[in-house]
Amino acid sequence: MSLLNPLLLGARRYAAGVDVHARGVTLAVLSQRVFGGGPLRIEWLGRVPLAREALSGAQIVDRAALVAALQAAFGALPRACAEASLRCAMALPTGSTLMASVPLARLASGAVGAPGARTRVDASGLFTELEPLVLAEAERVAGIERHELAVDWRVGPLTLDCGVASAHEAKVMIAATARAYLESRIECAAMAGVALCAMDDEAHAALRAMRHAAAFELPPHEPWAALWVGADGLHGWFVVDDCVARTMRFPALEHADLVEALRDLAGREQTGCALVAGDIGLLHGVNFSLADIGDVLGCPVLPFECAPLADADFPLDAQLLHDPACAVAFGLAMRGVHE
């Protein structure tokens, strides 16, 4: 006899991703079976226009306009999504988000008061002792006083290593942004009747979406490049066996031009394919195109699209299904489903 109610076997977990950008408010809703997993399903994909003057970089200038756009976006949801318990995540502009990593051994030695001391990653009380040191590091790198910062951090292995790291190999990954940017988005969402469970930076949300698409569209074990084009430039990741081997950002002082940046990203390895997401039209500002990226990397270039991941039984906005800029909202919703 089954111990689970048959009705629960078909239950789904829903999550929404909200990308607030000059192009408008993009909303993606994904779902997945609670029991047994299975593929993600795109339940909704929509966009509501937003006046350009409502935003100034990462700052929200016209909160009323954003609240109205959020209400319109969530008001258009189909009944199944509107009645579901949605975990909602919103994006922060990448240019306003500081990402840094510090060797755990360096911070841990300060926490125990003995420079160079060997400290276990799971030592009792270590995380409590590390927190003020992490905040001090975020303050130093960001150049903003800690009371004005919103900081998130975790301990993990080196980005380049897929194995388990020792205490001396582990890194403390830090994400920080101005508290005002975070609070203004939480407040606007609350005024629109939306409770945010998480905030994420645009580039990493898009990377999450591209990695999901690559699992379906690219051959396994083939090295590939993920590129995201945003208002602050181009971010790149070189992925080998599902691990990020190298990262790139352009413009940057270490790269004379975009061609050099792309070649450094690929290194000496043959790139099997490149996935590109974001506002691809911004490439024209540096006289570049998708074809130029393919020529430099010596591989096919595919713009990210939600269409191959969509269910034919769920008709969605055809234009958005083929819009590479929807990768951010898709990646944000993925986070909510998996958490």
C-alpha positions in Angstrom: 0.0 0.0 0.0 1.4 3.4 -0.9 2.1 5.6 2.0 1.7 8.8 -0.1 -1.6 10.3 -1.2 -1.9 9.8 -5.0 -2.9 13.4 -5.3 0.4 14.5 -3.7 2.4 12.5 -6.2 1.4 15.1 -8.9 2.1 18.1 -6.6 4.5 20.7 -8.0 6.8 23.2 -6.5 6.5 26.7 -8.0 9.0 29.5 -8.1 9.2 32.9 -9.7 12.1 35.0 -11.0 11.8 38.8 -11.4 14.2 40.7 -13.5 13.8 44.5 -13.1 15.6 46.3 -16.0 15.3 49.3 -18.2 13.5 47.1 -20.8 10.8 46.3 -18.2 9.9 43.8 -15.5 10.4 40.3 -16.8 8.6 37.5 -14.8 9.3 33.8 -15.2 7.5 31.1 -13.3 8.9 27.5 -13.2 7.6 24.4 -11.6 8.9 20.9 -10.8 7.3 17.8 -9.3 7.8 17.7 -5.5 8.2 13.9 -5.6 10.4 12.3 -8.1 11.9 15.5 -9.5 11.6 15.4 -13.3 12.1 18.3 -15.8 11.4 21.9 -15.1 8.3 23.3 -16.7 7.9 26.9 -17.7 4.5 27.9 -16.4 4.6 31.6 -17.4 6.8 34.1 -19.1 5.8 37.7 -19.3 7.1 41.2 -19.4 5.6 44.6 -18.4 7.1 47.8 -19.7 8.8 50.2 -17.3 9.6 53.8 -17.9 13.3 54.2 -18.4 13.4 57.1 -15.9 12.1 54.8 -13.2 15.6 53.4 -12.8 19.0 55.1 -12.6 21.6 52.4 -12.7 20.9 50.3 -9.6 18.8 53.0 -7.9 15.0 53.0 -8.1 14.0 56.5 -8.8 10.2 56.0 -9.2 9.0 53.4 -6.8 5.4 53.9 -7.7 6.1 53.0 -11.3 8.0 49.9 -10.3 5.2 48.8 -7.9 2.6 49.3 -10.6 4.7 47.2 -13.1 5.2 44.4 -10.5 1.4 44.4 -9.8 0.7 44.2 -13.5 3.2 41.4 -14.1 1.9 39.2 -11.2 -1.7 40.1 -12.0 -1.3 38.5 -15.5 -0.4 35.1 -14.0 -2.6 32.2 -14.9 -4.8 30.8 -12.0 -2.5 27.8 -11.3 0.5 30.1 -10.7 -1.5 32.8 -8.8 -2.9 30.2 -6.4 0.4 28.4 -5.9 2.8 29.2 -3.1 5.5 31.0 -5.0 9.1 31.4 -3.9 10.1 34.7 -5.5 13.7 35.9 -6.3 14.7 39.2 -7.8 17.8 40.3 -9.6 20.3 43.0 -8.6 22.3 44.7 -11.3 25.7 43.0 -11.6 27.5 46.3 -11.5 26.1 47.0 -8.0 27.0 43.6 -6.6 30.5 42.8 -5.2 31.7 39.2 -5.5 34.9 38.2 -3.7 36.6 35.1 -2.4 39.1 34.9 0.4 41.1 31.8 1.5 39.4 30.3 4.5 42.8 29.7 6.1 43.6 33.4 6.2 40.3 34.4 7.8 40.2 31.3 10.1 43.6 32.1 11.5 42.3 35.5 12.5 39.2 34.0 14.0 41.2 31.7 16.3 43.8 34.3 17.1 46.7 32.3 15.9 48.1 33.3 12.5 48.7 30.2 10.3 46.8 28.0 12.7 45.2 24.9 11.0 41.4 25.1 11.4 38.8 22.6 10.4 36.1 23.9 8.1 33.4 22.5 10.4 35.0 23.5 13.7 32.4 24.4 16.4 31.7 28.1 16.5 34.0 28.9 13.6 31.3 30.5 11.5 30.2 32.8 14.4 33.8 33.9 14.8 34.3 34.4 11.0 31.3 36.7 10.5 32.9 40.0 11.8 36.0 39.2 9.7 33.9 38.6 6.6 32.1 41.9 7.2 35.4 43.7 7.6 36.7 42.1 4.3 33.5 43.1 2.5 33.9 46.7 3.8 37.5 46.8 2.7 36.9 45.6 -0.8 33.7 47.6 -1.4 34.9 50.8 0.2 31.6 51.2 1.9 31.0 51.1 5.7 29.6 47.8 6.9 26.4 49.2 8.2 25.6 50.4 4.7 26.3 46.9 3.2 24.1 43.8 2.8 26.4 40.9 2.9 25.9 37.2 2.2 28.7 34.6 2.4 29.4 30.9 2.5 32.4 28.6 2.7 33.0 26.3 -0.2 35.7 24.7 -2.3 37.8 26.5 -4.9 35.8 27.4 -8.0 38.3 25.5 -10.2 38.1 22.3 -8.1 35.2 19.9 -8.3 36.5 17.8 -5.4 36.2 18.3 -1.7 38.5 21.1 -0.3 40.5 21.0 2.8 40.5 23.9 5.2 43.5 25.4 3.5 42.0 25.0 0.0 38.5 26.2 0.9 37.4 29.7 0.1 35.0 32.1 1.7 32.7 33.4 -1.0 31.4 36.9 -0.3 28.5 38.7 -2.0 27.8 42.3 -1.0 25.7 45.2 -2.2 24.6 48.5 -0.9 21.9 47.9 1.7 19.8 50.7 0.1 19.6 48.8 -3.2 18.4 45.6 -1.5 15.9 47.3 0.8 14.3 49.4 -1.9 13.6 46.3 -4.0 12.2 44.4 -1.0 10.0 47.3 -0.1 8.7 47.8 -3.7 7.9 44.1 -4.0 6.1 44.2 -0.6 4.0 47.2 -1.7 3.1 45.1 -4.8 2.0 42.2 -2.6 5.1 40.1 -3.4 7.3 38.5 -0.7 10.9 38.1 -1.9 12.8 35.0 -0.6 16.1 35.7 -2.3 18.1 38.3 -4.2 20.8 37.3 -6.8 23.0 39.2 -9.2 22.0 39.2 -12.9 25.1 37.6 -14.3 25.1 34.5 -12.0 21.3 34.1 -12.5 21.9 34.0 -16.2 24.8 31.6 -15.8 22.5 29.2 -13.9 20.0 29.3 -16.8 22.7 28.7 -19.4 24.1 25.7 -17.5 20.6 24.2 -17.4 20.2 24.8 -21.2 23.6 23.3 -21.9 22.7 20.1 -20.2 20.0 19.6 -22.8 21.5 21.2 -25.9 25.2 20.4 -25.7 27.1 17.1 -25.9 28.3 15.9 -22.4 31.9 16.5 -21.4 32.4 19.1 -24.2 34.0 22.3 -23.0 31.8 25.3 -23.7 31.7 29.0 -22.9 28.9 30.9 -21.3 28.6 34.6 -22.0 26.3 37.2 -20.5 26.0 40.7 -22.0 24.8 43.4 -19.5 24.8 47.1 -19.0 28.2 46.9 -17.2 29.9 44.8 -19.9 30.4 41.2 -20.8 30.9 38.3 -18.3 32.2 35.0 -19.4 32.7 31.5 -17.9 34.6 28.6 -19.5 32.9 25.3 -18.3 34.7 22.0 -18.4 32.9 18.8 -17.1 30.3 21.1 -15.4 32.9 23.0 -13.5 33.8 26.7 -14.1 37.5 26.5 -15.2 38.0 30.2 -16.0 36.1 33.5 -15.8 36.3 36.7 -17.7 35.0 40.2 -17.5 35.2 42.9 -20.2 35.9 45.8 -20.1 38.8 45.2 -17.7 42.3 46.6 -17.4 43.9 43.3 -18.2 42.3 43.0 -21.6 43.1 45.4 -24.5 40.0 44.5 -26.4 37.2 41.9 -26.5 39.1 39.6 -28.8 41.9 39.3 -26.3 39.4 38.8 -23.4 37.6 35.9 -25.3 40.9 34.2 -26.2 42.1 34.4 -22.6 38.8 32.8 -21.5 39.1 29.9 -23.9 42.8 29.4 -23.1 44.4 26.6 -25.1 41.4 24.3 -25.0 39.0 23.9 -27.9 35.7 25.4 -27.3 32.8 23.2 -28.4 30.1 25.8 -28.3 29.3 29.2 -26.8 25.9 30.1 -25.2 25.2 33.9 -25.1 22.5 35.5 -23.0 21.5 39.1 -22.1 21.0 42.2 -24.2 22.9 41.0 -27.3 22.2 44.4 -29.0 24.8 46.0 -26.6 27.5 44.1 -28.5 27.0 46.5 -31.4 28.4 49.3 -29.1 31.9 47.6 -29.4 31.4 46.7 -33.0 30.9 43.0 -32.2 28.4 40.3 -33.2 27.6 36.7 -32.4 29.4 35.7 -35.6 32.5 37.6 -34.4 32.4 35.7 -31.1 32.2 32.4 -33.1 35.2 33.4 -35.2 37.3 34.2 -32.1 36.4 31.1 -30.2 36.3 28.9 -33.3 33.0 27.3 -32.4 29.2 27.6 -33.0 27.4 30.4 -31.0 23.9 29.9 -29.7 21.8 32.6 -28.1 20.0 31.4 -25.0 16.3 30.7 -25.6 13.6 29.4 -23.3 11.8 27.9 -26.3 13.7 24.5 -26.3 12.9 24.2 -22.6 9.2 25.0 -22.9 6.3 22.5 -22.9 4.3 22.6 -26.1 1.2 22.2 -24.1 1.8 25.5 -22.4 1.6 28.3 -25.1 3.7 31.2 -24.1 4.8 34.6 -25.5 6.7 33.6 -28.6 8.9 36.7 -28.6 10.0 36.2 -25.0 10.7 32.5 -25.6 13.4 33.5 -28.1 14.7 36.5 -26.1 18.2 35.9 -24.7 17.5 38.5 -22.0 15.0 36.2 -20.3 17.9 34.1 -19.0 18.0 36.2 -15.8 14.4 35.6 -14.9 14.7 32.0 -15.8 17.8 31.5 -13.6 16.2 33.3 -10.7 13.1 31.0 -10.8 15.4 28.0 -11.1 17.0 29.0 -7.8 13.6 29.1 -6.1 12.5 25.7 -7.4 15.7 24.0 -6.3 15.8 25.6 -2.8 
